[in-house]
Amino acid sequence: MGKLNQIDKAADSKGSAVTTIWQFVKFIFVSLLAMIVQFTLLNVLNHLPPIVDLFGQNFEWWVFKSPVNMVEGAVGIGGLGYFISNNTANIVAQIVAFFVNREKTFNSGANIAVTLPIYIIFTIALICFSAWLNPTLTHIFISKGWMKGDAAANLATMICSAVQFFLYFPVDKILFHKRKEEAVEEAPAAEEAAAAVEETADAAEEIAAEADDAE
């Protein structure tokens, strides 16, 4: 990763515009990594017997619909099974993307205790959107006869991933704006401020004690 750090520093020296472009390039590769994780897990889960058994069980709750899809008279990818596999793969991919983007894309020293809850809320919103859109697209592709199970599921997942890609970058850019160097520089300053407050408190106690003695 030494070479990557050198490129990061070179980009930083060229100004914020070049830094943002370089971050976007890295974000593309991280997103591809997340997509590989998502597609691999999706296709593995879609062939596990417990998931396959649920393809024939229609799922409908609130705005979410994952209907049973029939392919040439047989049950295809869909139903509750696909709802589970699709969302599980999506969640795992976003977890991978969060930590890799924080560490490598933005070199961020932002506090995880602050950024992670915000990221989770945004991710839940996007996952809910994908949980509605993905099965809907899959059902359309299959019902129209445009493609069969795995191909339909993968194309629907690809479309949802593309939507998430363009929404995540500006959000991550805001969440991870604090660089590691800034966080390191702020730590000693915070320690000095705490020490100054402690010294002031001690001085105030001494003055109060002297006033009591004088009385």
ABEGO torsion letter per residue (X at the ends): XAAAAAAAAAAAAAEAAAAAAAAAAAAAAAAAAAAAAAAAAAAAAAABAAAAAAAABBBBBEABBBBBBBBGGBBBBEEAAAAAAAAAAAAAAAAAAAAAAAAAAAGBABBAAAAAAAAAAAAAAAAAAAAAAAAAAAAAAAAAGABBAAAAAAAAAAAAAAAAAAAAAAAAAAAAABBAAAAAAAAAAAAAAAAAAAAAAAAAAAAAAAAAAAX
